[in-house]
Amino acid sequence: MSSNKNAIIAVLCILLIFSTSASFLIYQQQQRIIEVQEDIIEELIIASGAGSAGKAEEQASINVSEGVSCANIVAVRSDDHFGVIGKVFVELKEGDGDVLVNTNPFVEPTTQYSVREAVKVAENFTNINTLNKDIIISFDINGTLIGGPSAGAAIAAATIGAIEGNKVRQDVAITGTIEEGGYIGQVGGVFDKAVAAEKNGIKLFLVPKGQKKLIYYEQKIEEREIEILGIRILIPKVYYIEKEVDLGEYMGGKMEVEEVSTIDDVVAYMILKRA
């Protein structure tokens, strides 16, 4: 009887150790995630308004030659999940109606498909025949691999600017896919992209309709008390509460955030029409 009791106690102790260890490991993992998110938020809060203004002024002064247009693009790095900002350049040259993509930095097939869809939307929007022109697309984003379709809306805007000979605002950035018919599709990483845009002096950040308000998860920790053989033990319980944040309000006036549904909305915000 005594041996059975000892065996039961041993099993309970093993289960207790396993449960406590598992809870602690989960807690550590989730805490690391929270710390990364807090670092991002802290960087956003302490971003210098004066520095941002200087960067915005520098961006607004960028000139491109005739037949060349550029727009800001934003992405999220795959290694550290921080947002980065770069540019897409669109150049028109005499040619045979080809769409050429500069693959340095490397451009994934999904982005190359997005480029062709963006050019198609731009041609339909402008109603200008480009069969005697080659359209050359290139990217500058600090050597980051370009992947996914989220730059589609920016590519379309830059292409419209190049075809029409109009300038694209350099104090505006946009994230969003470009879909058939000129619709702007939703994307991921909007918060991280917004942080990168604000830190680089962007004054207006355009997001797909329905993505100005974001869902985030606030960490809660409760201690649960259990008793084994008269010994009381506290085990931390980590859980998350879903909350909603308005990205425009969160920026606190440092950067405006607006939603766009179609390429018409994008052009209204981004393209500077010639007088």
N, C-alpha and C positions, 0 to 999 in steps of 0.2 A: 504494500500500500504506500509506504514511504517512498519507494523508488518511483512509483507512478506519479506521486505528487511532485517529486523533484523533476521528473521529466516534463510535466506540465509547466512547471515554473520556468524551466530552461527554454521550452518552446515559446512561452509568453515573453520571456526576456529577449529572445532572438527576434520575435515579431516586433517588439517594441523598438529594438535597435534599428531594425530594417525600416520601420515606419518613420522613425525620427530622422534617420539618415536621408530617406527619400524626400521627406518634407523639406529638410534643410537644403538639399541639392536643388529642388524645385525653387525654393525661395531665393537661393543665390543666383540661379539662372534668370529668374524674373527680375531680380534686383538689378542685374547687369543691363537688362533691356531698359528698365526705367531710368537708370543712370545715363544711358546714351540719349534717351529722349529728353531728359532734364538738361543735358549739355547743349542740345540743339536749341531748346527753349531759352536757356540762359544766354547763348550767343545772340539770339534774336533780340532779347531784351536789352542787352548792353551794346547793341550795334550803334555805332556813332552816327547821329543824324547828319553832322557836318561832313563826315567822310562819305556818307551816302550821297549827299548833295553834290560833292565834288565829283564823284564817279558818274552821277547822272549827267552833269555838265559835260564831262569828258565824252560820254557816250553820245550825247546829242550832237557833238561836233563832228562825228564820223561822216565822211563823205565817200561816196562811191562813184565811179566813172559811169558814163552813159552806157546803158545796156546791162549794168550790174546793180543788183539790189541785195540787201542783207537784212536779216531779222534775228532777234534774240531767241535762243532756244534754251530750255532747261531740262536737266536730266538728273537721275539719281544713280550714284556710283554703286556698283554691285558689291564692292569690297567692304565699304564702311557705311553705306546707305545714306551718305550725306548728299545734299543737292549740289549741283554744279551748273554754271551758266556758260554758254558759248554762243556761237553765231552760225547761221546757215547763209551761204552766199549763192546767189543765182545769177548766172551770166548768160547773155544771149549773143550768139555769134552766127555769122552766115553759115548755113549748112543745109542739111537734108531733113530737118524735122526730128532729129534724134534727141533722146533724153539721156544724158551722160552723168554718171555719179562718180565723183572722186572718192576712191575707197581708202584714202589715207587721211585721218585714221580709219580703221576698219569699220565698214558699215554692214550690219547684218542684213540678210535677205528681207526680213520684215520691214526694215526701214527703206530699203530700195523699192519695195512694192509701194510703200507709203509715198515715196517721192513721185512715182508715176501717177498715182491717184491724185496727188496734190497738183501736179502739172495739168492733168486733165480738168480738174475743177477750175484751175486758174484760167485755162483757155476758154472754158465754157462761160466763166464769169465775165471775162473781158470781151468775148466774141471777136477776138483778133486772130487771124490765121497766122500760125507760126511754122508752116510747112517748109519755109525757106530759111528757118533758123534752127540751130542746135541749142538746146537748153542744158547748161552745165551746172550741176549742183555740187557744192563742196561744203565741208563742215570744219569749224575750228572750235574745239571744246577741250583744250588741254590734253590732247592725246587719248581722251577717254573713248573706249569702244562705243560706237553708236549702235544702239539696238532698240527694237520696238517701234511702234507707230506713233508715239506721243508727240513727235515733232511735226506731224503732218500739217497741222493748222498753220504753224510758223512757216513751213516750206511753201504752202499755198499763198500766204500773204506776201512773202518775198518774191515769188514768181509773178504775182499780179503786179507788184511794184516794178519789176524789171520789164514786163511786157508793156505796161502803160507808160513807163518812164517817170513814175512817181516815187517819191521817197517814202521809206518805211520808218516810223517813229522808233528811235533807239532808246527811249525811256520806257518802252512797253515790252513786256514778254508774255508769251502765251504757251500753254500746254494743252494738248488735245489732239485727238486723231482727226483725220479728214476722211469723210465718208462720201460715197456716191451721192450726188445731188447737193454737195456742199455742206452737209451737216457735220457738226463738231461732236466727236464722240468722247466719252469719259476715259480717264486714265488713272493710273496709280501714282502714289508718291507725291500727291499735290502739296501736302504740308511741307515736306522737305524741299520741294522745288520753290515754294513761296519764300521760305527762309533764305535760300540761295539768291533769289531774285532781289529781295529787300536788301541783303548784305552787299549786293553789287550795284546799288543805286537805282534800281528799277522803281518807277513811280506808279505804274499801273500794271497789274498782273491779271491776265485774262484766263479764266478756267471754264471748262465745259459746264453747261447748265446742270444744276443740281449738285455741284461740287464746291460751292462757296462755303457751305456748312459741312463740316467734317465730323466724323465719329472718332473719338479717342477713348482710351480705357484708363481710368484712374485706379491706382493700386490701393487696396485696403488689406490690412493685416489684423487678424484676430488671434488671440491665444486661446486654445482649447485645452481644458484641464481633463486629464484622465487619471484614474487611480488603479494601480495594480499592486495587489498584495499590501494594501495600506500605504503605498507610496504615491504621492500626488506629483504628476509630471505635467508641465505646460508645453504644448506643441503648437508652434505657429501655423496658422492657416492663412494662406495668401489667396486673395481673389480680386477680381476687377469689376468695376462698375462702368457700364457704358455711358458716355456723356457726349454731348454735341457742342461744337465750338464754331462760331461764325468767324471765318478766316479774316474778313474785312475788319471786324471789331477787334480781333486779336492783334492785328498789326498796329493798332493804336494810332492811326493817322500817318504812320511812316510810309505806307504804301496802300494805294487803293486796290481793291479786288472786285472784278466784275465778271459776271457770267455771260457766255456767248453760246448761241445755238447754231448759227449758220455762218457761212463765209461772209455774208453781207454784214453781220454784226462785227466780225473780225476786221473787215475793211474799214468800217465806220470808225473804229477805234485806232487802227494802226497805220492806215495809208494817208499821207499828206497830199492832197490833190493840188495840182498846179493851178495857179490863178489864171 
